[in-house]
Structures are given as structure tokens and as C-alpha cells.
Amino acid sequence: MSAALAFTDLNISRSGQPIVHDVSAEVMPASWFGVIGANGSGKTTLLRAIAGRLPIARGSCALFGAECA
């Protein structure tokens, strides 16, 4: 079974400042996941990039095998 969400070595920058560094994960279909971290650690930035609202600087992200925008 392939992953519902998979991202590998994801890097995200905002205003030229690197925010998220080399994050990788796989989430299988029909399962729950959470993003945990301190305030300002990039949780919302990561989710916005996965949703296509922010550009991914480096790495790959796929939803059900289709590349994230």
C-alpha cells in the first residue's frame, strides 16, 4: 500500500530565511498524524507548503502519489 502523504528532505524558506530543514515522513491511508513542536518551529509553514500555499525550496512532497504543487 502506498502512502497517502509522503515528503522527503523537505526544505522551506520564507523571505530568504530557511525555516524547515530536511523533514521526511510518510502517512499511510486511513491513519492519523500530528505535527508537534515549539512555538515558531515551522509547523504551520510545513502544513502550508504541503497544501501548496508556500513554495517548497528543496525536497519532494506527494499526495497519493501526485506531486504537491
N, C-alpha and C positions, 0 to 999 in steps of 0.2 A: 504494500500500500504506500502511495507517495504522500508527501507532506502537504497539508493544506496551506501552510505558510512556511517558507524556508528563506532565511537570509544568511549570507556568508561574508565574513570580513567587511561588514557594513561600516562605512565612514561617512559622517555627515558634518558639514561646516555651515556656520551661519555668520554672515558679514566677514568672511575670511578667517574666522576663528574656528578651529576644529572642536566639535562638541562631542561627537560619538566616535569612538575608536574601535575598530576591529571586533564588532559584535557579531556573533553567529548563533543561530538557533533554528530548530525545526519544531513545528507544531503539527501533530497528526490530526486528521479529521475527527470531529466529534469529541475533542478534548479541550480542556480549559488551560489557559496560561495567564501569567501575570508579569508585570514589569515592576520591579522593586528597586528603589534607590533613594538616596538622599535628595533633598531639595536642590534643584539646579544641576542634577547629574545627567540630564538629557532624555528622560523618559518620554516626555511629550514630544520632543524633537524626533525621537526614534519612531513613535507612532505616526506622527505627521508625515515622515518620509515614507513609511510603509504604505500610508494611504495615498501617496502621490502629491501631497501638498507642499513638500520640500524636495529639492533635488538631492540625490544620493551622490556624494563626491567620489566614492570608490566602493567596490564590492557588488554583490548581486542580491536581488530580492525577488522571490517568485510566490505568487498566489495560485495554488492548484496547478502549478507548472507553467503559468504565464508570467512573464517578466513584469515586475511592478513598474509603473510609469515614472 
